[in-house]
Amino acid sequence: MLIIDAHLDLSWNALQWNRDLTRSVYTLRAQERPAEGKGRGLNTVAYPEMRRGRVALCFATLLARSTGHPSPHIDYAQPAQAYGIAQGQLAYYRALTQQGVARMLTSAADLDRHWAEWEHWDAHHAAGDDADDAPPLGFVLTMEGADPILHPEQLAEWHAAGLRLLGITHYGPGRYAGGTGTELGLTALGASLLREMERLGVALDLTHCSDQAFWQALEIYRGPVHASHNNCRALVPHQRQFSDDQVCAIIERGGVIGAALDVWMLQTGWSAGPDFTANPTLSVVVEHIDHVCQLAGNARHAAIGSDLDGGFGREQSPRDLDTIADLQRIAELLAARGYGAEDIAAILHGNWLRWLREAWGR
């Protein structure tokens, strides 16, 4: 079954982690040594495995923070630096497009053409094919944390370059809103950015918003909302997850919530060990998906936003996942839980398809 993954830090992995994602996961593992740092030699995402796993479309991020507390590869001292990093990541995606590896989708017409091509290809290829002749991967450009946007009026420049989705904050005190680990709400810049997003038709990703910023953003912004990679606080009581009230607020606005696979977000009390044999399995991901479905009363608002290789690797992923191709196992687990084929298709791709078409005016 075709899959849409609503959160992959592809350009960040390619540039900040210096990974050639056109090579297989296994080649990249052989080139890296665990001693080089967290996640090294344990990656799970590369383009061959995305194609083999029928991950036909993803939300591909731009990621660079500017909190004033610089840290390697992600946080920069000045907004101008974050802007430059994100522009470089955008250039990387453009290069992939020129090479025929991927295509940027910015409209409902783009989406329909891309999806029809993948459906046609999938219908003529058995599961397990190496997928070398698959169509280009589809990328919808998103930004995780708005720090690279120098000022709200500059959003028009980013929109013209293809940005269609935007999470206004990340970890810590963002320039536009308080993020994970804070009790800060919107800044003055944040309120202005939300109004500009609504004017331009850039959809709001509520992931990583502090509780205060979450509710304030919903008051100001009346456009399409989603949570690209977020789990349920009712199952894992941590501020990074959303409460039932927050999940229901997204559902009421017609949004979709993508389940993330970072294991500390899946199971209470997880801590890093010497290996990943004690990690929870993909069945726990299905528990978070099911919780969203139970709150909604249907399967129209739950989906996948894996965040695989989002600064970690197999050591912090479900233990029965080797590469991103194993997202296919979620279909089997949903079926075992009693979900029918139509609802499984909705969770694996249909809900994001519907939401994107609605967000893009069709």
C-alpha positions as CSV (number, residue, x, y, z in Angstrom):
1,M,0.0,0.0,0.0
2,L,1.3,3.5,-0.8
3,I,2.3,5.6,2.2
4,I,2.5,9.3,2.9
5,D,5.0,10.2,5.7
6,A,4.3,13.7,7.1
7,H,7.7,14.4,8.6
8,L,11.2,13.6,7.3
9,D,14.3,15.7,7.9
10,L,15.8,14.8,4.5
11,S,17.8,17.9,3.7
12,W,19.1,18.1,7.3
13,N,20.3,14.6,7.1
14,A,21.9,15.1,3.7
15,L,23.7,18.4,4.5
16,Q,24.1,18.7,8.3
17,W,24.8,15.0,8.7
18,N,26.5,14.6,5.4
19,R,24.6,11.6,4.2
20,D,24.2,10.8,0.5
21,L,20.5,9.6,0.6
22,T,20.6,8.4,-2.9
23,R,22.6,5.4,-1.6
24,S,20.9,2.6,0.4
25,V,20.5,2.7,4.2
26,Y,23.0,-0.2,4.4
27,T,25.7,1.6,2.5
28,L,25.3,4.6,4.7
29,R,25.5,2.5,7.8
30,A,28.8,0.9,6.5
31,Q,30.2,4.4,5.9
32,E,29.5,5.7,9.4
33,R,30.8,4.6,12.8
34,P,28.7,4.7,16.0
35,A,31.6,6.4,17.7
36,E,31.0,9.5,15.6
37,G,27.8,10.2,17.6
38,K,24.2,9.5,18.3
39,G,22.5,7.7,15.4
40,R,25.6,7.2,13.4
41,G,25.8,3.9,11.6
42,L,22.1,3.3,12.6
43,N,20.2,5.3,10.1
44,T,16.9,4.1,8.7
45,V,16.0,6.5,5.8
46,A,17.3,6.7,2.3
47,Y,15.6,7.2,-1.0
48,P,16.0,3.5,-2.2
49,E,14.2,2.3,1.0
50,M,11.5,5.0,0.6
51,R,10.8,3.7,-2.9
52,R,10.9,0.1,-1.8
53,G,8.5,0.9,1.1
54,R,6.1,2.8,-1.3
55,V,6.6,6.0,0.6
56,A,5.5,7.9,-2.4
57,L,5.1,11.3,-0.8
58,C,6.5,13.0,2.3
59,F,6.5,16.4,4.0
60,A,10.2,17.3,3.6
61,T,11.5,19.8,6.1
62,L,13.7,22.8,6.3
63,L,15.2,22.9,9.8
64,A,17.4,25.5,11.5
65,R,16.9,27.2,14.8
66,S,18.1,30.5,16.1
67,T,17.4,30.6,19.9
68,G,20.6,32.4,20.9
69,H,22.0,29.2,22.3
70,P,24.0,27.7,19.4
71,S,24.5,24.0,19.2
72,P,26.1,22.0,16.4
73,H,24.1,21.3,13.2
74,I,20.8,22.8,14.3
75,D,21.0,26.0,16.4
76,Y,22.6,29.2,15.2
77,A,23.5,32.5,16.9
78,Q,21.7,34.8,14.4
79,P,18.6,34.5,12.3
80,A,20.7,35.3,9.3
81,Q,22.6,32.1,9.8
82,A,19.4,30.1,10.2
83,Y,18.1,31.7,7.0
84,G,21.3,30.7,5.1
85,I,21.1,27.1,6.3
86,A,17.4,26.8,5.3
87,Q,18.1,28.3,1.9
88,G,20.9,25.7,1.4
89,Q,18.4,22.9,2.4
90,L,15.9,24.3,-0.1
91,A,18.7,24.3,-2.8
92,Y,19.3,20.7,-2.0
93,Y,15.7,19.8,-2.7
94,R,15.8,21.8,-6.0
95,A,18.9,19.8,-7.0
96,L,17.1,16.5,-6.4
97,T,14.3,17.8,-8.6
98,Q,16.7,18.6,-11.4
99,Q,18.2,15.1,-11.0
100,G,14.9,13.4,-11.3
101,V,15.1,11.9,-7.8
102,A,12.1,13.9,-6.5
103,R,9.5,16.5,-7.4
104,M,8.2,19.4,-5.4
105,L,4.4,19.4,-5.1
106,T,2.8,22.8,-4.5
107,S,-0.8,22.5,-5.7
108,A,-3.7,20.0,-5.9
109,A,-3.0,19.5,-9.6
110,D,0.6,18.6,-8.8
111,L,-0.6,16.2,-6.1
112,D,-3.2,14.5,-8.4
113,R,-0.7,13.9,-11.2
114,H,2.0,12.6,-8.8
115,W,-0.4,10.3,-7.0
116,A,-1.9,8.9,-10.2
117,E,1.6,8.1,-11.5
118,W,2.5,6.2,-8.3
119,E,-0.8,4.3,-8.3
120,H,-0.2,3.2,-11.9
121,W,3.3,2.1,-11.0
122,D,2.3,0.4,-7.8
123,A,-0.5,-1.6,-9.7
124,H,2.1,-3.1,-12.0
125,H,4.8,-3.9,-9.4
126,A,4.6,-6.6,-6.7
127,A,5.5,-5.8,-3.1
128,G,9.2,-6.4,-2.5
129,D,10.4,-5.2,-6.0
130,D,13.6,-3.2,-5.7
131,A,11.6,-0.2,-7.1
132,D,14.6,1.3,-9.1
133,D,12.1,2.3,-11.8
134,A,9.6,3.9,-9.5
135,P,8.5,7.5,-10.2
136,P,10.2,10.4,-8.5
137,L,9.5,10.8,-4.8
138,G,7.0,13.5,-4.0
139,F,8.0,16.3,-1.5
140,V,5.7,18.8,0.0
141,L,8.0,21.5,1.5
142,T,7.5,22.3,5.2
143,M,9.6,24.2,7.7
144,E,10.1,22.9,11.2
145,G,10.3,26.0,13.3
146,A,10.0,29.4,11.7
147,D,13.3,30.9,12.9
148,P,14.8,31.1,9.3
149,I,12.0,33.5,8.3
150,L,13.7,36.8,9.0
151,H,10.4,38.7,9.4
152,P,6.7,37.9,8.7
153,E,6.6,39.8,5.4
154,Q,9.4,37.6,4.1
155,L,7.1,34.6,4.2
156,A,5.9,35.5,0.7
157,E,9.4,34.8,-0.6
158,W,9.4,31.4,1.0
159,H,5.9,30.7,-0.4
160,A,7.0,31.6,-3.9
161,A,9.9,29.1,-3.4
162,G,7.4,26.3,-2.7
163,L,6.8,26.4,1.1
164,R,3.3,25.2,1.8
165,L,3.4,24.0,5.4
166,L,4.9,25.7,8.5
167,G,5.5,24.8,12.1
168,I,6.1,28.0,13.9
169,T,8.4,26.7,16.6
170,H,10.6,23.7,17.6
171,Y,12.3,22.9,20.9
172,G,12.9,25.9,23.2
173,P,12.1,29.6,22.9
174,G,11.6,30.2,19.2
175,R,11.5,33.6,17.6
176,Y,7.8,33.3,16.8
177,A,6.5,31.1,19.6
178,G,7.4,29.0,22.6
179,G,8.2,25.5,21.7
180,T,8.6,22.1,23.5
181,G,10.0,22.6,27.0
182,T,8.7,26.1,27.5
183,E,5.6,27.8,28.9
184,L,5.9,30.7,26.4
185,G,3.1,31.8,24.1
186,L,3.3,33.6,20.8
187,T,5.6,36.5,20.4
188,A,4.5,39.7,18.6
189,L,6.3,38.4,15.5
190,G,4.3,35.1,15.9
191,A,0.9,36.7,15.7
192,S,1.9,38.7,12.6
193,L,3.4,35.5,11.0
194,L,0.1,33.6,11.5
195,R,-1.9,36.3,9.8
196,E,0.5,36.3,6.9
197,M,0.3,32.5,6.7
198,E,-3.5,32.7,6.5
199,R,-3.3,35.4,3.8
200,L,-0.9,33.3,1.6
201,G,-2.5,29.9,2.2
202,V,0.4,28.4,4.2
203,A,-1.0,25.6,6.4
204,L,-0.1,25.6,10.2
205,D,1.7,22.7,11.7
206,L,1.0,22.8,15.5
207,T,3.7,20.2,16.3
208,H,6.1,21.4,19.0
209,C,3.9,24.3,20.1
210,S,3.9,24.9,23.9
211,D,0.4,24.6,25.3
212,Q,0.1,28.3,25.5
213,A,1.3,28.9,21.9
214,F,-1.0,26.1,20.7
215,W,-4.2,27.7,21.9
216,Q,-3.2,31.2,21.0
217,A,-2.3,30.1,17.5
218,L,-5.8,28.5,17.0
219,E,-7.4,31.7,18.1
220,I,-5.6,33.8,15.5
221,Y,-5.1,31.5,12.6
222,R,-8.3,30.3,10.8
223,G,-6.7,28.3,7.9
224,P,-5.9,24.6,7.7
225,V,-4.1,23.0,10.7
226,H,-2.4,19.7,11.3
227,A,0.1,18.0,13.5
228,S,2.7,16.4,11.3
229,H,4.5,14.3,13.9
230,N,2.8,14.2,17.3
231,N,1.6,11.5,19.7
232,C,-0.9,11.4,22.6
233,R,-0.3,12.8,26.0
234,A,-3.0,10.4,27.4
235,L,-0.6,7.5,26.6
236,V,2.7,9.3,27.2
237,P,2.3,12.2,29.7
238,H,4.9,14.6,28.4
239,Q,4.4,18.2,27.1
240,R,5.8,17.2,23.7
241,Q,2.6,15.1,23.1
242,F,-0.8,16.7,22.7
243,S,-3.6,16.3,25.3
244,D,-7.0,14.9,24.3
245,D,-8.4,18.5,24.3
246,Q,-5.7,19.5,21.8
247,V,-6.2,16.5,19.6
248,C,-9.9,17.1,19.6
249,A,-9.3,20.8,18.7
250,I,-7.3,19.7,15.6
251,I,-10.0,17.2,14.7
252,E,-12.7,19.9,15.0
253,R,-10.7,22.0,12.5
254,G,-10.6,19.1,10.1
255,G,-6.9,18.4,10.7
256,V,-4.8,15.3,10.7
257,I,-2.3,14.0,13.3
258,G,0.7,12.0,12.2
259,A,2.1,9.4,14.6
260,A,5.8,9.8,15.3
261,L,8.1,6.8,15.8
262,D,10.7,8.3,18.2
263,V,10.4,5.7,21.0
264,W,10.5,8.1,23.9
265,M,7.3,9.6,22.5
266,L,5.7,6.1,22.3
267,Q,6.2,4.6,25.7
268,T,6.4,6.2,29.2
269,G,9.8,5.7,30.9
270,W,11.9,4.7,28.0
271,S,15.6,5.5,28.4
272,A,18.5,4.8,26.1
273,G,20.2,1.5,26.7
274,P,23.2,-0.3,25.2
275,D,21.1,-1.5,22.3
276,F,17.5,-1.3,21.0
277,T,16.2,-4.8,21.9
278,A,14.2,-3.4,24.8
279,N,12.5,-0.7,22.6
280,P,8.7,-0.8,22.1
281,T,7.5,-2.3,18.8
282,L,5.4,-0.7,16.0
283,S,2.3,-2.0,17.8
284,V,2.7,0.9,20.2
285,V,2.6,3.3,17.3
286,V,-0.8,1.8,16.4
287,E,-1.9,2.4,20.0
288,H,-1.4,6.2,19.5
289,I,-3.1,6.0,16.0
290,D,-6.0,4.1,17.6
291,H,-6.3,6.7,20.4
292,V,-6.8,9.5,17.9
293,C,-9.4,7.4,16.0
294,Q,-11.3,6.7,19.2
295,L,-11.4,10.5,20.0
296,A,-12.5,11.3,16.5
297,G,-15.0,8.4,16.3
298,N,-13.6,7.5,12.9
299,A,-10.3,6.9,11.1
300,R,-10.3,10.2,9.2
301,H,-7.8,12.1,11.3
302,A,-5.0,9.7,12.1
303,A,-1.9,9.2,9.9
304,I,1.9,8.7,9.9
305,G,4.5,11.4,10.5
306,S,7.4,9.2,11.4
307,D,10.3,11.6,12.1
308,L,12.7,8.7,11.4
309,D,16.3,9.8,11.5
310,G,15.2,13.0,13.2
311,G,18.5,13.2,15.1
312,F,18.4,9.5,16.0
313,G,18.5,6.1,14.4
314,R,17.6,2.5,15.1
315,E,18.7,2.9,18.8
316,Q,15.7,5.2,19.3
317,S,13.2,3.6,16.9
318,P,10.7,0.7,17.3
319,R,12.8,-2.5,17.6
320,D,10.9,-4.3,14.8
321,L,11.8,-1.5,12.3
322,D,15.0,-1.8,10.3
323,T,14.4,0.8,7.7
324,I,11.6,3.2,6.6
325,A,10.3,0.4,4.3
326,D,9.0,-1.3,7.4
327,L,6.3,1.3,7.8
328,Q,4.4,-1.2,5.7
329,R,4.0,-3.3,8.8
330,I,1.6,-0.7,10.3
331,A,-1.0,-1.9,7.8
332,E,-0.8,-5.5,9.2
333,L,-1.0,-4.3,12.7
334,L,-4.0,-2.1,12.1
335,A,-5.7,-5.1,10.4
336,A,-5.0,-7.3,13.4
337,R,-6.6,-4.6,15.6
338,G,-9.8,-4.8,13.5
339,Y,-9.4,-1.9,11.1
340,G,-10.8,-2.5,7.6
341,A,-9.0,-2.0,4.3
342,E,-10.6,1.4,3.7
343,D,-9.6,2.8,7.1
344,I,-6.1,1.4,6.8
345,A,-5.7,3.1,3.4
346,A,-6.9,6.3,5.0
347,I,-4.4,6.2,7.8
348,L,-1.5,5.2,5.5
349,H,-2.1,7.9,2.9
350,G,-5.7,8.8,2.3
351,N,-6.2,11.3,5.2
352,W,-3.1,13.3,4.2
353,L,-4.3,13.3,0.5
354,R,-7.7,14.6,1.5
355,W,-6.3,17.2,3.9
356,L,-3.8,18.5,1.3
357,R,-6.5,18.7,-1.4
358,E,-8.7,20.7,1.0
359,A,-5.8,22.9,2.1
360,W,-5.0,23.6,-1.5
361,G,-8.5,24.5,-2.4
362,R,-9.9,21.4,-4.1
